[in-house]
Amino acid sequence: MCGIFGYIGTKDPLPICLFGLKQLEYRGYDSSGIAGLYGKEIVSCKEAGKISGLEKKLALKPLALDLAIGHTRWATHGKPTHLNAHPHFDRASSIALVHNGIIENYDLLREELKRDGTHFASETDSEVIVHLIAKYYQGSVLGALQRTLPQLRGSFALALIHRDHPGQIFATSRECPLCVGFDDARTEAIVSSDPNAFLATTPNVVFLRNNEIVKVEKNQTSFFNYSLVPLVKKSERIDSEFKALSKEGYEHFMLKEIHEQPATVQKALLGRIDQAQIHLDLKLSEEKLKQLRHIWLLGCGTSAHAGWLGTLLFEDLVRIPSSMEIASEARYRNPILTPDTLVVAISQSGETADTLAAMREAKRRGSSILGICNIKNSAISREADSTLYLNAGPEVSVCSTKAFTSQISTIALFALYLAKLKGMSDAQLHYYLDELEKVPGQIQQVLSRASELQAIAKKYAAYEDFFFLGRRYMLPTAMEAALKLKEISYVNANGYPAGELKHGAIALINERFPVIALCSNIQTHEKIASNLMEVKARGAPVLAFAPQGMEAVASIADDIFWLPPAIDPFAPFASTIAGQLFAYYIALERGCEIDQPRNLAKSVTVE
Ligand code: AGP
């Protein structure tokens, strides 16, 4: 997944392009680059590493440009080097192109072009596109695109400029997000992977659909289909939070976002609970929801863990069977989706390719879709029948924290809403809502003891292997805690069902393999105490995250972090905060890059 951006207008394109790329850096930061036209000459600058490196290079040698296109990369084909950085150019340097997506048949195309004498400067799949366009160019960029695009298999969002066409940026997309923004006076326009990179002065947006081409000029944007038939496209108005993202005094965005969670959980509940009744702005009829017989939850990574907790909530509170499907698997299955199945697509970014594709497949099979997203105007939120927003504000750190607790808050509210529709008594609903409204306070209690967790983390920071064990509500919570540690400390941390360890994985246990036990599922606390005895007997250092008073584990664990008590369905919140802080402080102790870990990106927009 990469970010592409382009600007044409009355302002200096360079700083605007850099601003845009920084807003898109969450999509990848292996390398970045900018190309533009100055008169009829293409000029460019690109750099391996983060956008700050490109910025430094441009500060030393600024570019004078009439218009610009830019790219921030997450490497799919070819290492994250300067040579593989976008933009890419044809041999005559008459075209510059940036691309997001994967060209699945690029190797065949590359061989054919090489046979025609084309020399490739990079290892990327993207470079075949610019050489094909050059091959077919006979004075019309649209004509060259018309012949090139049908040859490409796979996904792409691309923008390009041609030195014979000053004052014009061309862009097109298939299965990858791309939109055009412009101001009311039609003096400037932006092409971007997502509208959140727009300026406050370009609040009008048109989203490209598959196989559409746009020609962007200062004072007009023209849309075409692949037969070059002009299209009339409706623009929308977007609200936008353009406040500069700051760490507000925290060392990392991740720590800031961990500490935002009492507020962000409250924001997820805000306006949705009134007089012990739940009000969700759902575009799904109560009749339809009452008839639900199955819920299929889709997600990836952290969002999949939230969906997993959702299946336990639907089972316990609503008595509806549900299943969490890893979206990259779900999209290739042959699911039995009946009209009384609801598909819930969970995605912080709303742009994750696997989740989007699985959702589209479910929609094609006739299912109703509920999106649970944080980003408005995102692809999933636009295509779902209804979307519940997290209202968590921008999550900058690649390692998701506040989005997860907002996702499970929102899912818990939706589960209780369904439960009420299906007959849950007012008293029961009141009880659960009371317990849910205690969560921000429970989170705050854990945050106030962060220094305790930092001291514990220092004891465990040198280990290279971990098991995170849990049962019932603590199993998806353990999976999520393990993912945090994996992502930012690069250690082999595995979430695992506590009861399953003895069926093989316990063979790994020794004194260099700590076990982190999430013990807050009261229903199964004696069982997990036995599991801790089993690993302790084999030499594992044991750290327990346990609710105050759970003495059963106190005598077994080497270290304990006491948590505020909570009912089982809502125990994941406090345990999650402990897991996030544990991972953060281990990464800090190990000197890792925390907000933008290696090999990752905030939104995985390729499969
Ligand atoms: C979470 O810390 C990871 N960055 C990753 O697993 C993420 O949750 C996953 O890529 C899904 O992203 P989404 O919620 O934006 O769809």
Residues whose N, C-alpha, C, O or C-beta is under 5 A from the ligand:
A	BS01	AGP	C300 G301 T302 S303 I346 S347 Q348 S349 G350 T352 V398 C399 S400 A601 K602 V604
